[in-house]
Amino acid sequence: MFFTGATALAQSTATLQGTVIDPQGGAVPDAKVTVRNVATGVERNTQTDSAGYFQLPSLPVGAYRIEIRHEGFQTLVVKQIDLDVATIVSQNFELKVGELSQTTEVTGEAAVVETATMSVGQVINSKTVQEIPLNGRHFVDLGLLIPGSVTPPQSGFLTAPLRGQGSFAFNTAGNREDSVNFMINGINLNDMVQNQITFQPSINTVQEFKVDNSTYSAEYGRNSGAIVNIATRSGSNQFHGEAFEFLRNEALDARNFFNPRLGASGQFIPKGPFKRNQFGTALGGPIWKDHTFFFFSYEGLRQRQGITINNGVLSDAQRATAQTTGNPTVVKLLDLIPKSNATNAQGNVIFVGSATAPVNIDQWTGDVSHSIGKDDHLHGYYVFQRDLRQEPILQGNSIPGFGDTRQSHRQIFTLNETHIFGSTLVNEARLGFNRIHITFTPNAQLNPTDFNINDGITLPIGLPQINITAIGLNFGGPAGFPQGRGDTTGVFSDTLSWLLGKHSFKFGGEGRRFYNNNFNLDIGRFNFADVNSFINGNANQFSITLGNGASRIVQSAFGFFAMDSYKLRANLTLELGFRYDVNLSPTEALNRFVVFVPGTGSLVQTGNGIEQPYHTNDKNFQPRVGFAWDPFKNGKTSVRGGYAIQYDQPVTNTVTPLTTNPPFATPINLTGSISFSPPVSTTNPTTVSPASIDPNFNNAYAQSWNLNVEREITPSLAVMIGYFGSKGTHLRIARNTNQCNLTGNGCLSSASNRPFTKVSPSSAIDPGVALRNIIQVSSEANSSYNALWITANKRLSHGLQFNASYTFSKSIDNNSLNSQGTTVQDSFNIRNDRGLSDFDARHRFVINTLYELPFRGNRWIEGWQLSTITQAQSGNPLYVATSVSNFTGTTLNGIATLRPDLVGSVQYLNDPALWFNNSVCDPRVTNPCPAGTVFALPVSPTGVFHVGNLGRNAIIGPRFVNVDFSVIKTTSITESIRLQFRTEFFDLFNHPNFGQPGRVASPGSASFGHIVSTRFPTGDSGSARQVQFALKLLF
C-alpha cells in the first residue's frame, strides 16, 4: 500500500483517490469507501468502479479515518491520514481475504513525492504557519518560503512592506508582483485596483495554504503568476481556542545601522522608538455535534514607531542666505524644515531624527460549517478589518511632519456548498465578495496661499510636494492626495468533478464583477535642481492635476474551463486542460473616460466618439497540458513536465487616470524655469498633459513550462530538481507618446519639438491647447525567466521538519511594475530598456525548520522547540538615471528617465558610504572626462544631448541575508490546557541589509552611490535585530 500526494484542482479543499485491489493485485469493484473527518465526525461515502478506482473530491482540509468494506474481505481501516489544502492524496488499498467482521488496521501517511499532476507548488502546513518565527506575523511573507520566490527589492510597490501590515504581494517564478491570485476558501481575495491582497488574514485563522507557481490547472484563471489557496480554521467536535499576546519594545532591540548612537560630531542620537503589541483570542467548537461547527477570532495590533530620518537639509549658511535674499515663499517654508544636527561621512549636513508612524488594526473573523444530510455540506466565512496608519515617509518625504494618514475598512465573505450527486459526481459551488474602503489624507493640511504659492489650490488640504534633488530633501504633499476609494468584488464559481473510468474530469466556470468608486484630488509637485534654485524660487518642473478625478468604474470577467486527468497507465497520468476567459473592458458610470486619439489629435470622451477605452479581450484561450510519470511504479520517484498559457485580468488603475483628463480635471506638467506661481488654469489652460491608453491594449499572458524530477530519500524526505521557465507577452508598460524628438536636441531646442504640439482645433475638448507629455498605457512589454530549482522537503518525523530550496535564475523584462509611471528612457524604442528585472536575484537559498527537542520527563523539561527561517539572496539591480537638473531644467525626452553614458569600469566597493565608484562628468564642462571617470551625462561637448548608453538595471545592489530564530516552550497545565511561551529573534545576527544606493547620476552629487537606509525599515525583515516575547494560552 502506498500513498502519493499531488497538487489538486479543488481550490481550498482536498481530494482523496485510490484503487482497491485484492491480494493478487486484481481490482475490487463495488467496495464501499467511507472517510470520516477525525475532528468533526463528518462522513463521506463512495464506492469503487469496475476498475476498483474511487475519488472523493472537495473534502475539507484535515485528518481523516478511512474504512473500506467488501464481502469476502476483511474490513480495512486506515486510522489517520492528513489531507492538505489543494492536494490530491492517492493510495492503493490492498484487502485481505476474510470476514467483514475482521478488521485490518494500518497507519496511513501520504508520500512525500508528487506523482499525479503537472502543477508545481508547495503546501505550508498548519504547524509551519503557526509556529515559525514570522516577523510581524504577516501571512503574505509565507510566500517567500517557496522555491522561485524572492525577497522583494526596495523599489517594490505592492511587495514593499507597509508599516504594521506587511507586504501585499510577492514576486515568484519571474512574475510581476500583481500577478498573484489570492483565494480564501475558493473566493478571490484581491483588490482589483492594483491586484494586491485585500488584507492579511490573521495567522491564527489560517489552517494552511498552498502556492502553485508553475503550470497550474485549467481550473485557475484571472492571473498569470501564482495561485495562493488559503484554507481557514474551523470548529470541531471539541471546543478549542487560544488567547495570545506578542510584545516588542525598542529597549530589547539593536539599533538600526543608520541610527547610530553618536553623530559625526559626537552628539548623542536617541534610538528610534518602536513598540508593538499583537493580541487576540480564538474559540471554536460544535453547535450541533457531528453536524454544525463554529470558529471565531479577534486580533488587534497597536504599533508605535519612530522612523529613522537620515537625510540632507539646508546648512545654517544656506538658511541665512534664504532669510536675507531668498524668495518670500522660501522664507516661510524654512519654518517647516528642521535645522541640521549632524554631518554624514561625506561631510554633508543632514538631519538625524525620527518621524512618528502609528498603526492600529482590528480584525474579527467568523466561520460556520454545517452538514445538511449526507449529501450536502455548507461552509460560511466572514472577516471584518479596520485599520488606521500614518505614513511619514512612504510617499518620498524625507523630514518629519508630512506624509499621510490612511484609514480603511476591509471585508470578505465566502459561502461554499458541496453537493454529492453520486459516487462519481460531486459539485462545489462558491459565492462571495470582498470589499475595501480606504482614504489617504495629507498629515500637514496647510493652505498653499498662506505661503504665497499660487498653484490653483486655495483650500487647506496640503502644500505641493517639494523636492530638492541635489541634497535629497523632500517635504510637503504628498502629491496625488487626498484620495480614496470604495471597492467591491462579487464572485460566483462552480466546479463539477466527474470520475469516469480512467478519466477524472472537471468542468466549471467563474463570474466576477468589480465596482470601483474613486475620488482623487492633487496638491501638486515642485522639483528644484539644487539648494540655490530653491532659495531663488526657481523650479525646473511642476506637475498637478486640478479638479476632482472622481469615477465609478465597473469591470466584469467570465471564465470557463474543462480538464481531464487521464490515467493512461497505472504509473502515468496525462493532464489535458483548456480555459477560456473573457475580460470585458471597464466602463464608467458617467462616461468620464477621456483618451487622446492620435489619428485626429483630439481628446475624445467615451460615449461621444468612442464606446470603450480599449477593445474587449475575448480571445484569451489557455491550453494546459502535462504529465506525471512514476517510472519505477513504487511512488518513490516522479518525473513531471507541463506547459500552460495563463492570462491576466487588467487592473482598474490602468484606466483610472483617464478620468483626470479635461474636461473633468486638468493635468498640467510644466518644465523649464517655474516660479511658485506657475501658469495654471482650469478654465483657460495653456497646456495639457493627458493620460491615455492604447485602444488595442491586450491582456497580458504568460507561457510557463517545467520539467522536474522528484525522489524520495526517506519516507519523510524528498528532494526535487527541475528546470522552470516562462515568457511574458503583452505586459503593461507606460510610455510618453508625445516624447520630444530626439533630433534637434529634443525639448531643449523647443517645448513644441514633439509629434503633437497642440490639441486639434476640431477637438470637442480643449481645442488648440498646447500638448506636453502624453502618458499612454500600452501592452508592448515582455519578459523571460529561466531557472533551476532544487528543493528538499522533510515532513515532521523524529521531531524535525524543514522546507529548503535553492533557486538559480535570471529574469529579464522591459519594465517590472504595472502600477508605475514611465520608466523607459526612449518611449519610441522600448527594446532599449530590455534588461534585468527589478526583482532579479541570481541566487537564492531559503530554509524554514522546526525541531522539537527530545527532552522527556516532567512538564518543565519537555515541550521545548527551536525554529528558524534563513534567507540568503543575491543583490537586486539598480536603475541609474540622470538628474533633471543636469539638463538646464528639462530633459531630452520630456521625462526624467535618461540614463548616463558609461565611460569607465564600475567597481563595487561594497560600502554603504560609497557602494560603487561614482564619478560623473559633464562633457560640456570637462572634455575629455578625467581619467577614472565612470559615468558621463549623455551630452556632447557642444551641448547636443542623446540617449545614454548605460543599460537598464546594469548596477547590482546589496545582497539580502537574514536569520530569524525562536525558542518555544509549551507547558501542559492540565490535560486540555497548555501555556506556550516564545522568545523570537528577528535578524538574529544583527546583519544590516542595506537598501539601494542613490541612483541619480550628477556631477558632485551628495547622494549618488550612497546608501542611507536598510532595505526595509526598522521593524521589518532584516533591518536590525529585534526581540519579541509571546505568551499563548491554548485549550
N, C-alpha and C positions, 0 to 999 in steps of 0.2 A: 504494500500500500504506500503510495507516495502522493505528496501534495505539490502543486505549483501555484505560485502567486503571480498575478499579472495585472497590468493596467486594465481597468474595466471601462465600460461605457455608461455606467449608471450613476452619473452625477455625484451627489453626496451620499450615496448608499453603496452597497457592495453586492457581489454576485457569488454564489456557490454553485459549482457544477462538477460533474464527475461521471464515472462509469462504474456500474456494479457488475462484478464478474464472479464466476464460481471457481473452485479450486483448480480446474483445468484451463482457466482463462476464458471460458465462454461467457457470453453476455447473459445477464439475468433480467429478462423483461418483466414489466409489471410489478417490480419491487416497490414497496411503499417507503418513501423517504420523508422523515419528519425532522425538522430543525426547530429547536427551542432556544430563544434568547435567554441566556443564563440570568441576566439582570431583571428582565421584565416578565419572563414566562410566556411571552407571545410566541405562538407556533405558526409555522408554515408547512404545508404538506404538498407533496407531488409524487409522481411515480415514474419509473424508468420506461423508456420506449423500447421498441423491438431490438435495439442495439445495446440496451442496458444503460442508456445515457439519460441524464436528467440535468435540469438547470433551474435554479431559484434566483431570479434577478431581484433587484430593488429591495434588498434586505437592509434594515437599519444597521449601522456600524456597531460592532460589539462582539462579545464572546457567545458562542453557540454550542449546544449539545445536539449531536446528530444521531438519529436512530433509523436503522434500515431493517425492514422485515419482509420475509417472503417464505411461503410454505416450503418445507423441506430443508430449510436452512436455519441455523442459529441466528438469533437477533444480534445485530452488530450495533454497538454503541461507541461513538467517539465522544469522550467525556467533555472535551472543550477544544474548540478551535476559534481563533480570533479572525474576524473579517475586518479589514482596514478599509477606509474610505476610498471609493473609486477604484477598487481592485476586484479581480476575479481570483477566487481560490478554486483550484481544480484538483480532483482527487480520484484515484482508482480505489474502489472498495471491494475487498475480497470476502465473500461469505463462506462460512464453514458449514458443511453438511451437518444437520441435526434437527432438533425440535425448536419451534419458535419460543418455547418456554426457557430454552437455554440462552444464555447471554454471553457474548464475547465483548469485552471492553478493551479499547485501545486508547492511547493518548495521541491526539492529533496535533500536528503543528505544520503550518504552511511552509513549503520550501522557500528558500531564500533566492532561488533562481526563477526569473520570469520566462515562461515558455508559451504563453498563449496569445500574445499580441505584439504588434509592431510599435505601439506607443511607448515612449520613453519618459519616465518620470520617477518621482520618489515620494514616498509617504513619510511624513514627520509624525511619529506616533504620539499617543497621549502622554507617555512618560517624558518624552523629549520636550513636548510643548510645555508641560507643567513644571519641569524640574531643572532645565539647563539655565545657566546664568545669562538671561536675556536682558541686555541693557535697556531700561525703560519699559520692559515688558510689552514691546511693540510687536504685534502679530506679523506685520509685513517683513520684519527683519529675519523671520524664519526662512523666507525665500532665498536668503543669501547662503543657506546651508546646503543647497542642492548643486550638483555639477552644472557648469555652464554659467552660473550666476556670478556677478562681480560686485564688489563693494563700489558704490556709486562715486563718480567724480565730484569734486567740489562744485563744478558748474552744472550739476544736475538740476532739473526743475522739480518734477514730482519725486525724484529719488533723494533729493537733499532733505535731510530730516528737519521737520518742523518742530519748534520748541515744545516739548512735552507731548507731542503727538506722533513723532517718528516720521519715517518715510511713507509716502502714499503710493509707491510703486517700486519696482526693481527691474534692473536690466538682466536678461538671461538669454543665453544661446544666440547672442548677436542681435537681439531685437531691441527696438526702441522702448523706452520706459512706459509709454502709454499704450503698449500693445498687449498688456496682460488682462485677461478676463477673470475677475474675481467672482466666485459664485458661492453663495452660502445656502445650503440646503437646495441647491439647484437653481436659485434665483440670482440674477445679476446684482452685484454689489458695487458697480462702477457708477461714478458720476460722469455723465456723458458730455459735460462741458469740456473736460480735458482728459477724461478716462482714468481718473485716479480712483482708488478705493474710497467709497463714501465716508467710511470711518474705520478705525481699527477695532475689530471685535475684541472684547475683553478676553485676555488669555484664560481666565478661569471659566469661560463659557465654551472654549474650543476643545472638542474631544480629540480631533486630529485633523490633518489636512494633507492634500496631495497636490503636487505640481507636475503637470505634463508639459514639457518644453521642447518636444520634437515629435513630428509626425503623429499628432494625436488624432483621435477618432473623428469620423464624419458627424458624430452627434454634437460636436462642439463647433461653434462658429463665433461670429462677431469680432474676433480678434485674431491676429496672425502670430502673436508671440508665445504666450503660455496660458494654460488653463489652471487656475487655482480652485480646487474643490475643498470647501470647508464643511466639516461635519460638526454640529454643535452638541453639547452635552444635554442629556435628557434625564428624566426621572426614572426610577426603577421600583421594584417591589420593596426595597428597603429605603428608609429615609436616610439621606446622606447630605452633608453640607460642609461648609467651611466659613471661617472668618479670618481675615488676614490684614496685616499692615506691613508695608515696605517703607523703610526710612533711609533718607540720605541727607547729609549735612556737610557743608564745606569744611568743618572742623576735622573731619575724618579724611579729607582728600588732599592729594598733592596739588601743587599749583600748576596751572596751565603754563606751558613753555613761554608763552608771550605775556604772562602776568608775573614777572619776576618780583622777588622780594624787594630788591633795591633798583632804583632807576640809574641811568648812566651817570648822573651827578651825585649818586649816593643816597638820594632821598627814599624813604620807605614808601612802598606802594602796597596798599591793602589787597588781600586776596578777594577776588570776585565772589560775592555771596551766592550760595546755592543751597536751597532747602527744598526737599521733595518728599511728599507723603502720598503713597498709594494705599488705599484701604478699601475694604469691601466685604461682602458676605454672599453666600450662595446656599440655597436649600432645594433639594429635590426629593421626590418620593411618590408614593401611589395615591391616587384619588379613588380608584377602584382597582383592587389588586388584579393583576394579570390582564388588565384592560386599559386603564387610563392613568397617565402619569404627568407630573408637572416638574418644572425646574425654573427657579427664579434666582436672579443675581443682581447685585448692585456693586459698582466700582466707582470710586472717586479718586481724583488726582488734585493735589494742591502743590504747585511748584512756584518758588520764588527764587529768581536767578538774576544775578548781576552779570551782564555780558561784558567781557573784557574789550575795552576800547584801546587801540594802539595805533593811532593814525595821525597824519600830518595836519597841522593847523597853522595859522599865521604866527610869525615871530613877533616879539614885542616891537621890534623896529617897524615891521610891516603894519602892525596895528597903529603905531604912532603916525606913520605916513598916511594911513587911511583917515585917521581922525583929523589931520590938518589939511590934506589936499585931496582927499578921496571924494568919490561920488556921494551925494547926500543919502542915497538909499543904502550904500555900503556902510556908512556911519551908523545907521540904525540897525543894520544886520549884525554889526560887531557884537552887540549885546547877546546874540544867540550863539556865538562861537566861543567855546571855552579857551582860556589862555593856555599856552603851552606849559607843561610841567616836567618835561623830560626831553632827552635827545636820543635818537636811535644810533645804531652802530655806524651809520654814515655821517653822523654829526648833524642831522636834520632835526629841527624842533618838532615834537609830537605832543599829543595829549594822551596820557595813560589814565584810564579810569574805568568805570563800568556804567552800563545802562540797564535800567530795570526791565525785566521781562517776566511778568507773572502769567501763570496758566492755571485755569480751573476747568476741570472736566468731570461730568457726572454721567454715568451710563447705567440704564436699567434694562434688564433682559427678562423676557417671559417665554416659556416653552411648554407646550402641552401636546401629548400624543395619545391617541385613542384607537383601539381596535374595534371595528364595527363588525361583529361576527367573525367568521373565519376567513372571509374573502376580501375584507377592506381594512385599510389602515390609514389613519388621518394624523397629520403632524402639522402643528402651527407654531410659529416662532415670531417674536416681535422684539425690536430694540428701539429705545429712545435715548439719544445722547444730546446733551447741551454742553457747549464749551465756550470759553472766553479766554482770549490770548492777546497779549500785547507784544508786538514785534518791533523792537527799536532800530534794527539794522538790516532786516531781511531784504528790504527794497533798495539797499545801496547806501543808506545813511551811515555816516562814519563817526558821528558825535552824538552824545545823549540829547534827549529832549524831543526827538522826532519819531519817525516810524509810524505805525498804525495799530489800531485795536480791531480784532476780529471776533465776531460773536456769531455763533451758529447753533442751529438745531438740526439733528440728523436722525433719520428713522429707516428701518427696514421691516417689512412684514413678508413672511413666506407661509404658504399653505400647500402641503403635498398630500395627494390622495393616491394610494396604491390599490389597484383592484385586480384580483386574481380571477381570470375567466376560466382557467383550467390548468392542468399540469404543464402545458406547453405555451400558455399565452398569459402574459402579465402586462398591465398598463399602469404607467405612472404619470399623473397629471400634476402640474405645478402652476401656481399663480402667485403673484406678489407685487410689491412695489418697493422702491427706495426713494427717500426724499432728503433734500438738504435745503436749508435756508441760511444764508450767510451774508454778513455785511462787513465792509472794510472801511474804517473811518480814520483819517489822519489824527494823530495824537495832538499835534500843535495846530489847533483850529484858529489860525490867525487870518486877518484880512489883509490882502496884498496892498490895498490902497493906503493902509496905515504906514506902510513902508515906502510909499511913493512908487510902487510897482503897478503899472497900468497895463495888465496883460489880459484884460477882458473879464477878470473875476473881481466882483465887488462885494462878495459875502465872506464871512469868517469861516471858510471851510479849509483853509490852508494856504501857505505860501508855495510858490513854484519850487520844485526841487532844484537846488543849485549845486553844480559840480565844478570843482577847480581841478583840472586834470593833473597838473604838474605836481601837486602835493597830495592828491588823493582825498581832498576834503569834499564831503557831500552832506548837505543839510537841507532842511525844508521838505516840502512834499509830504508823502510820496506822490510822484506823478501818477496819473491814472486813477487816483482816488478822489473823493469817496465813490464806492461802488458796492453793488450787492446783487444777489440773485436768489431765486427760489426755483428749485428743480424737482421734478417728479418723473420717475421711470416706472411704467407699468409693464408687466411681463406675464405672458401665458405660454406655457410649453407643454408638450405631451410626447411621451415615448412609449411605443408598443414593442415588447420583446416577444419573439415567437421562435420556439425551438421546433425544427423540422428535420429529423434525421441528423445528418452531419452538418446541417446548416443552423446557425444561430443568427436570426435576422433581427434587425432593429429598424423601425420606421418612426418618424416623428417630425416635429416642427416647433417653431417658436415665433411668437409675435411680440414686438416691443414698440412702445410709443413713449417718446420723451418730450416733456414740456419744460421749457427753459425760459424763465422770465427774468429780465435783467434791467438794472439801471446803472448808469455809468457817467459820472462827471469827471472832469480832468482839471487839475490845478497847474499843469504845465511843467516845463523843464528848461532851465538855462544851463549852458555849458560855457565855461571860461577856460582859456588855454593855460593861464598861469596866474599867479597872485597879482601881478601888476595889471593885467587885464581886468581882474575882478575889482581891484581898488578903483580903477578908472571907469567901471561900469560898462566895459566893452566885451560883450559876449560874442562867441563865434557860432553859436547855434541856439535856437529856441524852437520848441515844439509845444503845441497844445491842441486839444480838441474842445472847441467851445460848443456849449449846448449839452443836452442830456441824451446820451446814446441808449435810450430805453428800447426794449424789444421784447416780443413774446414769440418765441421760436418753438416750432413743433417739428419733430423728426421721427419717422416711423421706419421699421425694418421688419422683414419676414424671412424666415429661413426654413428649409425643408431638407430632410436627409433620408437616405436609405443605406443600409450596410449589411454585410454578410460576413460572419466569421465562420469560414468553411474548413472543417477538419478533414483535409484531403487524405491524410493518413493519421494513425494514432499519434505520431510524433511530428506532424507537420500541419500547421494551421495557416491558411491564407486569409488575409483581410482585404475585402473589397468594399469600398465605400464611395458615396457620392453625396455632395452637399450643394445646394443652390440657395444663394442669398440675394434678396432684393433690398438695397438700401436706398430708400426714397430720398429725393432732395429735400432739404429743410424748407419750411415755409414760415413766413412771419405774418402775424395776425392782421397787421395794418399795411402789409406790403412795404415795409420800411427798408428792405434790401435795395441798395443802390450800388451799381457797378460801373466801371469805366469800360466802354466799348471801343477798342482800338480802331475798328473799321470805320467808325463815324467820328471818333474823337469826342464822344459825348458821354455825359453821366446819365444813366438810364435807371429808372426805378422799376422793380418788378410790378407786374400788373399794368404797366404803361410802356410797353415796348418789348419786354421780355417776361416770360412766365415763371422762370425759376433761376436762381443764381448760377447753377451748373446742371448739366444733364443728369438724368436719373441713371444710376448704375444698376442695370438689370441683367448683366451678363457675368455674374460672379459664380462661375462654375468651378467646383472644387473637388477633383478626384482625390481619393486617398487609397493607397494600395501598399501592401506589405506582407511579410511572412514572419513566422516564428517556428524555428526548427530545433527539435531535440535530437541531435544526431546519434546519441548513444542510448536513447529510449529509456533513460533512467531518471529523468528530471533533474540531473545534476549539471548539464551543460545546455546552453541556449545560444543559438545563432539567430540574430534578428536583423531585419532591414526594412526600410519603408521609404515612401515618397508621398508628399502631401502638398497641396496648394491650399493656402489659408488666407482669407480676405479680412481686411479691417473695415469696420464701420467708421466713417469720419466723425470727429467730434464737432460740437456746435461752435466752438471758438474759431473754427475755420471761417464761419460766416458772420459771427457777431460783429466784427469791425465794419461790415457793410452798413450797419445801422447807424454808424457815426459819420457817414458821409452827408454832404449837403443834399437836400435842404433841411435835414433833421438835426445835423450838427455840422460844425465846420472844422475839419482837421487842418492845422497850419504847421508848416515845417520851414523855418527860415534859417538861412546860413549867411555868413558874411559878418559885417560889423553891426551888432544889435545892442540897443540900449535897454534899460529897464522899462521903457515904454515902447514895445515893439508895435509895428503897424498891424493890429488885429481888428477884425470887424466881422460880425455875423450878418449884417445887412448888406454891406458892400465890400466883400472880401477882395483883397488884391491878389492873393494866391490861394491855391488849394492843393492839398496832398492827399488824394483819396486812397482808400483801401479798395482792393478788388480781388476777384477770383477768376481763374481760367474757366471759361464756360465749358471746356472739355475736361474739367477736373475729373480724374478717375480714382476709384477706390484703390488704396494700396493693397498689395498682396505679397506674400512670401511663399517661395518654394522651399520646403525643407526636406532633408534626406539624411539617412544614417545607416550605418552598418556596424553592428557591435556583437561581441561575444561575451557571455557571462558564464562563470564557472563556480560551482560550489566547492569551497575549500574544506569546510566542516559543516555539519548540519545547521550551524548558526551563522556562518560566514560565507559571503560570496564576493567575488571581485568581477569587475566588468571593464573592458577596454573597447573603445569604439571611435569611429570617425563620424563627425557630425558637421553638416553644412547647411547653409541656407543662402538664398538670394532674394533680396527685397526689390520690388519693382513698383513704380508709380508712387514712390514715397513723397510725402508732403514736403514742400520747401517754399520759402518766401523769397521773392526777388524783386528788384526795382526795375519795372519795365519802362520807366522813364529815366533810366540812368543817363547821366551826361555822356556825350560821345567821347570815346577815349582818344580821338584825334583832336587836334586843336586845343590841347590842354584842358579838355573837359569843362567843368563848371568854372574853372579859374579864369577862362577867357570870357565866358558869358554864362549867366544863370539860365539863359534860354538855349544853351547849346545841348538840346535834348531832342529825342524823337517827337515829343508832343510839347509844344511851347504854350499852347492855350487850349482851354476847352472850346469845342466847336461853337461858332456863333449861332448855329441852329440847335444847339443842345437846349432841352427844356429846363435844365438845371445849370446854373452858373455859366451862362454863355459868355465866352470871351475872357473868362478869368484865367490868369497865368497858372500854368501847371508846374508843380515841383515833383517830388518823388511820388511814384505810384507803386505802392507795395502790393504785389499780386501773389496770392497763394496759388501754387500750381502743383502738379504731381509728376515732376520731371526728375526727381532724385532716385537713387537706387543704393543698394548696399550688398555686401557679400560677407560671409562668415565661414571660416573653416577652422575646425578644432579637433583635438584629440582629448577625449575624456577618459580618465581612469578612476574607478570608484571601488571602495571596499566598504561593505555594509555588514555589521555584525549585530544580530538580534540578541536581546538580553539572555545571557547564559553565564553561569558561574559568577553572577554579579556584575558582568561587564557588557556594555553595548556601545557601539560607536557607528558613526557615518563619516566617511572620509572621501575626499575627491581631489584630484589634481586636473587642472584644465590648462592645456597649451593651445592658444587660439590667436586668431588675427581677425579683426573686424574693420571693414573699410566702408565708407559712405561719403556722400556729398555734404550732408549735414546730419546731426544726430538727435535733434529735438523737433517735435512737431510744433509745440506751443512756444515759438520764439520768432523774433523779427528776422530781418535779412542778415545773413552771415557771410554770404559769398562776396568775394571782392570784385567779381565781374559778373553781373547778372545776365550777360549775354554769352557767357562761357562757363556754365555750371561745372563742366568736367574739370576745369582748372581747380576746383575745390575738392576733388576726389582725394581723400586721404584717410588716415586712421580715424576711427570713430572716437568721439569724446570719451566713451566708456571703455575703449580698447585697453586690455591688460594682457600682456603676452603670457604671463604665468600666474596661476592662482592655485593655492592649496588651502583647503578648509577641512577641519575635523571637529566634530562635537562628540563628547564622550561622557558617559555616566558610569561610575564604578561604586558598587555597594561594598564597603569594606567588610571583610569576612570575620568580623568580631561577633562572638556568640557568648551568651551568658545572661545577665540580668538586663533590665530595661535601660540602664545607664551605659552599658557597654555596647550593646547592639544598636543598629539603626543609623550608623554613620554612612554618609555618601559623599563622594567627590564628583565634581562635574566641571567641564571646561569647554570653551569654544575658542579655537585657534584659527586665525586667518593670516595668510601671507600672500601679498599680491604685488605684481609689478606696478610701476607708475603709469598714470594716465597721460595722454597727450595734452599739449597746451597750444591754444591758438594765439599766435603772436600777431598783433596788428600795430599799425602806426596811429599816432595821435592826430586828432582833428587839428590841433594847434600847429602841427608841422606843415600844414597846407594853407597858411595865412587865412584861417577862418573858414575853410570849406574843404571839400575833398574832391578828388578827381571824378568819382562816380556818384556823388551825391549822398553817400552814406559812409560812415567812418569804419570801413572794414578793410581798407587797403593794408596789405602786408608789406614788410620791408624787403629789400634785396638782401640776400645772403652773400657777403663778400669775404667771409673768413670761415674759420672752423669753430663750431660750437664745442666748447669743453665744459663738462659738468663738474662743478666744484662741490656740489652736494652740501652746501652750507646755506642755511636759511637767510643769512646776511647777504649772500650772493649765490644763487643756485647754479648759474652758468655765467660765463664771461659775457658781459652785456654791453660792450662798447658799441655806440651808434654814432654814425657821422652823417652830416648833411652835405652832400656833394656841392651844393650851391655855396657853401661856406669854406669847405676844405676839399680840395681836389688836387691830387687823388686823396682818398681816405688814408689816414695814417696807418702804419704797419700795426697789425694786431687788431684792427677793427673787424668786428664780426657782422654787424648789420649796418645797412645804409638806407636812408629814406629813398623811396622809389622816384627819384627826380634826377635829371641830368644837371651838369654844372651850369647850363644855360637856363635852367628853370623849367624844363619840359618834363612833365610827370608821366609815369607809366605804371602798369600793374606790377607789383612786387613779385620777385621770383621765388621767395621763400614759400615752400609748400604749406598747405593747411595742416595744422596739428603736427608740425615737424619736430617740436621740442617735447621731451618727456619729463613729466614732473615727478615728485617724490612717490616712493612706494608706500604701501599700507601694510603694517604688521601689528597685530593686536591679539592679546590673550586675555580672555575673561575666565574667571575661576570662582568656584563656590564650594563651600563646605556646608552640608546639610545634616542636621541631627534630628531624627524623628523618634519621639519617646511615647510609648503606649501608656496612657493614663488609666484607661480601663480597656476591656476587650474591644470596645467600639469607638473609643475616643483617643485621638493621638494629638500630640503637640509637636509642631515642627519649627525648629529654629534654623535660620540661614544666615550665613555671612558670605557676601558676594563681593568679589574684587573685579572691577572693570578696568581694563588696561593694567593688568596685574604688575607688569614691569615698568610702568610709567614711561612707556616709549612714546615720544611725541610724534604723531603722524602729521606731517606738515601739509598745509594747503598748497595751492598752486602759486607759483611766483607771479609777480606783477607782469602783465603781458603786453603793455603798451610801450612800444619802442620809441624812444625820444632822446635826442642828444642831451646828456646830463641829467636824465630822469632820476628822481629820488626813489622811484618805486619799481622800475623795470628790472626784473630778475630777482627782486627781493621778496621774501615770504614774510607775512605779518600775522598769520593765523594758522591754527591747526585745520586739518581737512574739515572736521566737524567741530562745532562749538562745544564748550565745556558742558558736560552732562551727556553728550552723545558719544558714539563709539570712537575709541582711540584718541580722545582728546587729552586726557590725563588720568592718572589712577584715581578711581573713586571707590569708596566702600559703601556697601548697602547692607543693612540689617533687615531681617524679615522674621515675623512670627505668624504662624498659621495654626489655627485650631481646626482639626479635621474630625468629622464624625460620620 
